[in-house]
Amino acid sequence: MNLFTKHFAGQSIVSWALQIILIWIAWAVKSHQIPNNLTTIFGAGVVLLLIYISFSLDRRGNRHKG
């Protein structure tokens, strides 16, 4: 669990992992490994929302550290 609170370059490891997943989705659509349909778009949207939530939690955590 301590891995989730570790930061690298100002972001948590979870934020980095989610961003890498989003890049992988974009790359897979570009190379036609996965179809460009509503399921893929909604999946990418969910990943994007999770990234924003993780950024928000990172900012809130940094504010309390003072």
Residue pairs with C-beta under 8 A, 6 or more apart in sequence:
3 13
4 12
4 13
4 14
5 12
5 61
6 12
6 13
7 13
7 58
8 16
10 58
11 54
11 55
11 58
12 54
12 57
12 58
14 54
15 51
15 54
15 55
15 58
18 47
18 50
18 51
18 54
19 51
21 47
22 44
22 47
22 48
22 51
25 34
25 40
25 43
25 44
25 47
26 44
28 34
29 35
29 36
29 40
34 40
